[in-house]
Amino acid sequence: MAEADRRVRLAILISGRGSNMEALLRAAQADRAFPAEPVLVVSNRGDAAGLARAAALGVETAVVESRGRSRADFEAELGACLEAHRVELVALAGFMRVLTPAFVARWEGRLLNIHPSLLPRYPGLETHARALAAGDREAGATVHLVTAELDSGPILAQARVPVRPGDTAETLGLRVLAEEHQLYPRALAAYLSGTAPVAPPPGLLAAPRAD
């Protein structure tokens, strides 16, 4: 492959239905200028519905089971799986595991996450319920780099959603999720293209695509 045609090798980690994963896969398949090539979808649960969605889109899948084992053993197998597929960038998409500082350090600058709040507000879980309880007028989603501190890495992009009268955590969550599906591919592409607020590490910047 010519350098001008190079796409960064992307793995996507999931734990459930994988709707953000699917948004990334479809963005990469729909646009030849998208700077990442999804080469692998990994779940820490063998029953994750997203595995079938990824396979239906022609992307290789793997299961690295996290239940009933130590974090060290799980992350060792996960790291080996990523390296075996020559992965360069990892996107967390509904991946419900907190990664250790050692694993995060190994993938520093090459590990992205999408979080359903306007960080730094509401790291962790139950973000929509917390926004409603606080009386917030808007909610949203954030794409950020993963660091050792939960949901605290440098922000790459955000999408904002107004909170409507009568909203529940469920109705607000559905509107935020629809924005997430647009935000994640856009933010990932901007990061790899060098147009995000934070620059990627040396060697990760995708080459411009030839016409």
Steps between C-alpha positions, in 0.01 A plus 500: 500500500637840407569742787235736368245221538597401855223463755567456870417148622211535746362262762169568674430363849140431604304334778144515370291585196771708331301784345795740512718224362263462208508875439879485472492197271242654269689830486817319397320295236305793358789743451825401334658812655427380855849472652449178699449140391306293754681168511362349821211520745569354843250436777568406860169308495423215267130584506542859378251570222749727327711203395234386254455857374873528430516162329205596279701801386796281411730591789695236691391448860655353813394433857739557789290397798542717808275315740656269754862604447745758623534839335865419425413179315216666312708795386794279405278300265330814370835665428628190323186489286540863397867456420434183298273707276756783476252746649612861512199673656236371743150647536292411804132485406285395793789304647403451863839429650734742675846445357804500726753785493757259356280410204408864441867599507580233242242656264554864593367730229353204314199425722173692449168489682155649459318600817131602529544832677662836448821424683635599744141482629378155602782252451398141566149356478138626506597817317158593367324451834765713668459778243124501551534496879731801482252694287740534208367671189718294268666163488720337242793276420878527501773323305825504693834332531515238773730564795551320830238720669146398402338719232759775551717489188544785251177585320495460122138599425157544657140504385229685693134407536235723666313355794126515427215541748381157609821325402587175675842342511379268222367767262802723555731205456350409164554853365854509629572158346385622159754781528769258613464305176588816305761630744724196541593446133548873452722538807707191422559617143598848619747354750672284240502785249666737745210746521379416853597715800757234599761364259546124457837344588772479234426235241124496558412794279321357197636589159271693267301274272575509130217608271 
